[in-house]
Amino acid sequence: MTWRIAITPTALRMLKEITDRRVREKIAAVIDRLAEDPEKQGKPLVGELAAYRSIRAVGQRYRIIYTIRDASVVVFIVAVGIRRDGSRDDVYALAKKLFRLRLLEPPPE
């Protein structure tokens, strides 16, 4: 089964802020691969982000945070960024902040 990929405006903005074209293309390729079996790719997150999954991209530095909607066969990309453990620029720290502000909610079905 092929899943439809939807990117939230926040994730699209994060992707556009990446200045290196080759990095953006590699991230886009990983996002495209999510159309096939997204539940078998990436890893489930815990805590505040328990409803989401994360997959690595571009030499393990970048992360793509997404959620799966089984009813509508859609994968929602909600955040894209670099993993910087302990930094406020860390993609997971940013995703948690967006979640607390209710800006990380995927679009309604």
C-alpha positions, 0 to 999 in steps of 0.5 A: 500500500502506498501512503500519501505524504503531507507536510505541515507548513511548519515542517515545510518552513524548517525544510526551506531554512536548510540552505544546502540544496544537496541536504534538502534533496537527501531529506526529500528522498527520505520523506518520499521513502515514507510512502512505503511502510512508514510504520516500519521505518523510523522509531516511535518517540516517547513522552510528549511526542509519543504519538510521533515517529522519527527517522534519520536522514543525511548522515544521521544528523537530521531527523524527520518527525512524522505521524501516521493516520491509518484511517486516511492513509496519510503520513504527516511530516511535522518537523525537520531539523538537526539533532543537537543533544542538549541544544535549544536548536535540537529538533526534538526540543523544538518539536516538544515546544511546538507540541506544547504550544499546539503548533505541531498538530497535524492537519485535520483529516 
